[in-house]
Amino acid sequence: MPTKYTKEEVEKIRLSIDRASKKGKRDYAIFLLAARLGLRSSDIRLLKFENLDWDKNIIKLDQYRTGKYIEIPLLSDVGNAIVNYLQYGRPASESSFVFLEAIYPYATISQGISKIFSTIFRNSGINIEGRKHGSHALRHSLAVRMLKENTILSVITEILRHENTNSTKYYLRIDITSLKKCALDILNVEPCFYTQKGGTFYE
């Protein structure tokens, strides 16, 4: 089952990030890209300046996982977090990648992005025991929140950039509220149903 976090838990995680430090400014922007836009960690890690269209307020890129070209709105809070990192947190570098390691020689973030998310979750103080705590958990949580808000499946598919709605249906399994609406009452069965024809069919 996919891991999900409540809206309140996601907000607590967001507020726990130290935005006063340079590293915190980076981590805050990375967190919002996953929590608000549902970007996968690979697409965040490989995000380049050329992918940010400030004039149109969109992010445009070829998804690492699917190769599919996407354009998504650059929400104001996400854009402001990126700008804050670029102005006050990002080390001087000629790299075309937006996010860099926080220690010298300030290389491009590699698989360490998983550690970044793990640290963010652990430092938030919320209970993560037995729960995944990465960008995918934030994608799952975003999907569940939209389901609870009665967002239609095709819209969620578009927001999460799935190939089709079959992939999005994966999240229906953890939308307990909606599943309860589909539950049918169990009818009482008379004992004679099981004893008909001597009951041999039901032994």
Contacts in CASP RR format, 6 or more apart in sequence:
PFRMAT RR
TARGET T0000
AUTHOR 0000-0000-0000
METHOD contacts of the structure
MODEL  1
MPTKYTKEEVEKIRLSIDRASKKGKRDYAIFLLAARLGLRSSDIRLLKFE
NLDWDKNIIKLDQYRTGKYIEIPLLSDVGNAIVNYLQYGRPASESSFVFL
EAIYPYATISQGISKIFSTIFRNSGINIEGRKHGSHALRHSLAVRMLKEN
TILSVITEILRHENTNSTKYYLRIDITSLKKCALDILNVEPCFYTQKGGT
FYE
1 173 0 8 1.000
1 174 0 8 1.000
2 132 0 8 1.000
2 136 0 8 1.000
2 137 0 8 1.000
2 140 0 8 1.000
2 170 0 8 1.000
2 171 0 8 1.000
2 173 0 8 1.000
2 174 0 8 1.000
3 131 0 8 1.000
3 132 0 8 1.000
3 133 0 8 1.000
3 136 0 8 1.000
3 137 0 8 1.000
3 140 0 8 1.000
3 141 0 8 1.000
4 137 0 8 1.000
4 140 0 8 1.000
4 141 0 8 1.000
4 144 0 8 1.000
4 174 0 8 1.000
5 13 0 8 1.000
5 126 0 8 1.000
5 131 0 8 1.000
5 137 0 8 1.000
5 138 0 8 1.000
5 141 0 8 1.000
6 141 0 8 1.000
7 145 0 8 1.000
9 126 0 8 1.000
9 141 0 8 1.000
10 35 0 8 1.000
10 138 0 8 1.000
10 141 0 8 1.000
12 124 0 8 1.000
12 125 0 8 1.000
12 126 0 8 1.000
13 31 0 8 1.000
13 35 0 8 1.000
13 120 0 8 1.000
13 121 0 8 1.000
13 124 0 8 1.000
13 126 0 8 1.000
14 28 0 8 1.000
14 31 0 8 1.000
14 32 0 8 1.000
14 35 0 8 1.000
16 120 0 8 1.000
16 123 0 8 1.000
16 124 0 8 1.000
16 125 0 8 1.000
17 24 0 8 1.000
17 27 0 8 1.000
17 28 0 8 1.000
17 31 0 8 1.000
17 120 0 8 1.000
17 123 0 8 1.000
18 24 0 8 1.000
19 25 0 8 1.000
19 28 0 8 1.000
19 84 0 8 1.000
22 88 0 8 1.000
22 89 0 8 1.000
22 90 0 8 1.000
22 91 0 8 1.000
22 102 0 8 1.000
23 89 0 8 1.000
23 102 0 8 1.000
25 81 0 8 1.000
25 84 0 8 1.000
25 85 0 8 1.000
25 88 0 8 1.000
25 89 0 8 1.000
26 85 0 8 1.000
26 89 0 8 1.000
26 90 0 8 1.000
26 99 0 8 1.000
26 100 0 8 1.000
26 102 0 8 1.000
27 116 0 8 1.000
27 119 0 8 1.000
27 120 0 8 1.000
28 81 0 8 1.000
28 84 0 8 1.000
28 85 0 8 1.000
29 78 0 8 1.000
29 79 0 8 1.000
29 81 0 8 1.000
29 82 0 8 1.000
29 84 0 8 1.000
29 85 0 8 1.000
29 99 0 8 1.000
30 44 0 8 1.000
30 99 0 8 1.000
30 113 0 8 1.000
30 116 0 8 1.000
30 117 0 8 1.000
31 117 0 8 1.000
31 120 0 8 1.000
31 138 0 8 1.000
32 77 0 8 1.000
32 78 0 8 1.000
32 81 0 8 1.000
33 39 0 8 1.000
33 44 0 8 1.000
33 47 0 8 1.000
33 78 0 8 1.000
34 40 0 8 1.000
34 41 0 8 1.000
34 44 0 8 1.000
34 117 0 8 1.000
34 134 0 8 1.000
34 135 0 8 1.000
34 138 0 8 1.000
34 139 0 8 1.000
35 138 0 8 1.000
35 141 0 8 1.000
35 142 0 8 1.000
36 75 0 8 1.000
36 77 0 8 1.000
36 78 0 8 1.000
36 142 0 8 1.000
37 59 0 8 1.000
37 72 0 8 1.000
37 73 0 8 1.000
37 75 0 8 1.000
37 78 0 8 1.000
38 135 0 8 1.000
38 138 0 8 1.000
38 139 0 8 1.000
38 142 0 8 1.000
38 159 0 8 1.000
38 160 0 8 1.000
39 59 0 8 1.000
39 72 0 8 1.000
39 135 0 8 1.000
40 63 0 8 1.000
40 64 0 8 1.000
40 65 0 8 1.000
40 135 0 8 1.000
40 136 0 8 1.000
40 139 0 8 1.000
41 113 0 8 1.000
41 114 0 8 1.000
41 117 0 8 1.000
41 134 0 8 1.000
41 135 0 8 1.000
41 136 0 8 1.000
42 64 0 8 1.000
42 65 0 8 1.000
43 61 0 8 1.000
43 63 0 8 1.000
43 64 0 8 1.000
43 65 0 8 1.000
44 99 0 8 1.000
44 113 0 8 1.000
44 135 0 8 1.000
45 99 0 8 1.000
45 108 0 8 1.000
45 109 0 8 1.000
45 110 0 8 1.000
45 113 0 8 1.000
46 61 0 8 1.000
46 64 0 8 1.000
46 97 0 8 1.000
47 59 0 8 1.000
47 61 0 8 1.000
47 97 0 8 1.000
47 98 0 8 1.000
47 99 0 8 1.000
48 61 0 8 1.000
48 96 0 8 1.000
48 97 0 8 1.000
48 98 0 8 1.000
49 96 0 8 1.000
49 98 0 8 1.000
50 96 0 8 1.000
51 59 0 8 1.000
51 60 0 8 1.000
51 61 0 8 1.000
51 98 0 8 1.000
52 59 0 8 1.000
52 74 0 8 1.000
52 82 0 8 1.000
52 98 0 8 1.000
53 59 0 8 1.000
53 60 0 8 1.000
53 74 0 8 1.000
54 74 0 8 1.000
57 73 0 8 1.000
57 74 0 8 1.000
58 71 0 8 1.000
58 72 0 8 1.000
58 73 0 8 1.000
58 74 0 8 1.000
59 71 0 8 1.000
59 72 0 8 1.000
59 73 0 8 1.000
59 74 0 8 1.000
60 69 0 8 1.000
60 70 0 8 1.000
60 71 0 8 1.000
60 72 0 8 1.000
61 69 0 8 1.000
61 70 0 8 1.000
62 68 0 8 1.000
62 69 0 8 1.000
62 70 0 8 1.000
63 69 0 8 1.000
63 70 0 8 1.000
63 161 0 8 1.000
66 161 0 8 1.000
66 163 0 8 1.000
68 161 0 8 1.000
68 163 0 8 1.000
70 161 0 8 1.000
72 161 0 8 1.000
82 98 0 8 1.000
85 99 0 8 1.000
86 98 0 8 1.000
90 98 0 8 1.000
90 99 0 8 1.000
90 100 0 8 1.000
91 100 0 8 1.000
91 102 0 8 1.000
91 104 0 8 1.000
91 106 0 8 1.000
93 100 0 8 1.000
93 106 0 8 1.000
95 106 0 8 1.000
95 108 0 8 1.000
97 108 0 8 1.000
97 109 0 8 1.000
99 108 0 8 1.000
99 109 0 8 1.000
100 106 0 8 1.000
100 107 0 8 1.000
100 108 0 8 1.000
100 109 0 8 1.000
101 107 0 8 1.000
101 108 0 8 1.000
101 109 0 8 1.000
109 116 0 8 1.000
113 135 0 8 1.000
114 134 0 8 1.000
117 133 0 8 1.000
117 134 0 8 1.000
117 135 0 8 1.000
117 138 0 8 1.000
118 133 0 8 1.000
118 134 0 8 1.000
121 128 0 8 1.000
121 133 0 8 1.000
121 134 0 8 1.000
121 137 0 8 1.000
122 128 0 8 1.000
122 133 0 8 1.000
131 137 0 8 1.000
139 160 0 8 1.000
140 171 0 8 1.000
140 174 0 8 1.000
142 159 0 8 1.000
142 160 0 8 1.000
143 156 0 8 1.000
143 160 0 8 1.000
143 168 0 8 1.000
143 171 0 8 1.000
144 171 0 8 1.000
144 174 0 8 1.000
144 175 0 8 1.000
146 155 0 8 1.000
146 156 0 8 1.000
146 159 0 8 1.000
147 156 0 8 1.000
147 171 0 8 1.000
147 172 0 8 1.000
147 175 0 8 1.000
147 178 0 8 1.000
148 175 0 8 1.000
148 177 0 8 1.000
148 178 0 8 1.000
153 165 0 8 1.000
153 168 0 8 1.000
153 169 0 8 1.000
154 165 0 8 1.000
156 168 0 8 1.000
156 171 0 8 1.000
157 164 0 8 1.000
157 165 0 8 1.000
157 167 0 8 1.000
157 168 0 8 1.000
160 168 0 8 1.000
162 168 0 8 1.000
172 178 0 8 1.000
172 179 0 8 1.000
173 179 0 8 1.000
194 202 0 8 1.000
END
